[in-house]
């Protein structure tokens, strides 16, 4: 798999594919962000967008190097990870994740990060098992 960092100045040319993926993420997992928030964070350089190819477009991930507010350790925050359906089933994600995790590991090391952190819907646990450990569970209660 080949990964390509999309410079903020070139975001417009990649946005159609990314927007389609973001909309699919939102269909399955309601999030607080809007696609416009993602666009803005990438455009102003707060987050980095990487497209994946094998050799055709396979998906994307969006990351930020963050600092732990208590220890000041740097960590790689994975904001979105999306695998474009190629085979029409879950095998796409099962192949995409291991290859992408290796790339994220190298990126975290290069940025002197002590860990990679992400959150996702419960269904992702089967793909992340063996790569990530569950460190906490997030509970929410809507107040109406």
N, C-alpha and C positions, 0 to 999 in steps of 0.2 A: 504494500500500500504506500502511496506517495501522498504527502501532506503539503499543502501550500498555504502559507500565511497570506492573508488578504490585507493589503495595506489600506488604511482608512480612505485614502484617495481613490482606491479601486473598488470600494464596497458596493457602489451602485451596480457594477457589472455582475456581481455575484448574488445580489439581493433576491432575485426571483426564486432561485433554488432554496436559499436560506429561508425566505418568507414562507414558502410552501412547507418546509420542515417545521418551522416554528408553529404554524397553524395546526399541523398534525400533532405536535406535542401538546398544544393547548386543548385539542379535542379529547385527548386521553387523560390529561393531567392538568386540571385548572391551576393556573399560576397567577401570581399577583402582577407580573410584568406584562407589558404589551409588546408586540413586535417592534413598535416605535421606540420603546425603551432600549431594546437590544440594539437597534440601529444606532441610536444616539450614543450609547456606551462604546460601541465599536468606532464610530465616526470620530469621537473626541479622544480616543486612545485609552479609555479606561479598561476596555476588554479587547481581547484578540480573537479573531475569527480564523479558523483553519478549515480548509476544504480537504476532503479525502478523495483520492482517485485510485482505481484499481482495474484497468487503466481509465475507465470511465468514472464519472462523478459517483461517489458512494455515500457521501454524507458530510457532516461537519461537526465541529465542536467549538465552543466558545469558552475561553479561560481568562482568569485574572490572577495575577500574583498579589496575594493579600498578606497582611500582618495580623498575627494573633494579638488581640487587644491586651492580653494578660502577660504573655511571655515575649512578645514582639518577634517571635519566630515567623519566618516567611513560609507560606504554604500556597500551593496551586489550587485555586478554586475552579472547579468545572461547573460552569453555569448551565450549559446545554450540551448534550451529546445526542446526535441524531444520525441514524443509519437509514439511508434511502432504500425502500423495498426494491430488491432486485429479483429475488427468487419467488416473491409472493408469499413468503412465510417467515417464521422467526429465525430461520437459519441465517438470514442477513445480519441480524444483530449478534448472533452467536459467533459469527466470523469477524465482524467489525470490531467488537469490544476487545478481544485479546490483542489484536494488532495495534489498536489505538492506545491501549493501556501501556504498552511498551514505549510508544512515542511520548505519552504523557510523563512516564517515569523519567525519560531522558530530559524532557523539558524541565521538570521539577528539579532535577540535579543541576542542570545548567543555570537555573535561577537561584540556586542555593536554598531551595525549599526543603523543609523537614517532612512534609507530607503532602498528599493530594486529598482534597476534600470535595465531596459532592453530595447532593441529595436527590432523591428521585422517588417515583411511585413504587409501591411494593413489588410490582412485577419485575422490576430491574434486579431484584436480589438474586434471581437465578443466573443472570449474566455476570454479575459482579462477585459472586461467590468465589472465593479463592484469590481474589484480587484486592478486595476491600473487606474490612470488618465493620460490623454495625457498632458505632460508638454511642449512639443514642437514637431514640425514636422521637419524632416530633408529633405532638398532639395539638390539635386546634379545636376550639369551640367557638362557633359563631354566636354573637350576641345580637339578638333580634328584638 
